[in-house]
Amino acid sequence: EVVATGFAQLWAAKQEAARLKKEEESASFKFRERTVEMKTEEEIAEQDFAATFVDFTPDFADLEVRREGDNSDNVELHQAREAVAQRQEQQEEAAAARRENAASSISEDDLVALFHA
């Protein structure tokens, strides 16, 4: 019985030593080193600018008109220029028509009244 008790105490001591060793290893993982990357003022400013002013370039890439090189094959550019020219012609014609209507609606009596006023 003394031998069995001695073996039991020896086994318990080894188990306790193993448990303490595991606790020490797990405790060492609590204090791991962390690396922090500091950003420069320029990087912070760029991120702030990007967050404030959203870049919609990818969203409108299919609508973008090329501005470099030979534009002779760029049909969209030609159509846009023609539409602008037509709009300008219509605006000029409308302005001329308004001037004519305004001039014809003024009578000679109105001009005399304005002159004497």
Sequence and secondary structure as in RCSB ss.txt:
>XXXX:A:sequence
EVVATGFAQLWAAKQEAARLKKEEESASFKFRERTVEMKTEEEIAEQDFAATFVDFTPDFADLEVRREGDNSDNV
ELHQAREAVAQRQEQQEEAAAARRENAASSISEDDLVALFHA
>XXXX:A:secstr
 HHHHHHHHHHHHHHHHHHHHHHHHHHHGGG         HHHHHHHHHHHHS   TTTTTTT    SS  TT H
HHHHHHHHHHHHHHHHHHHHHHHHHHHHHH  HHHHHHHHH 
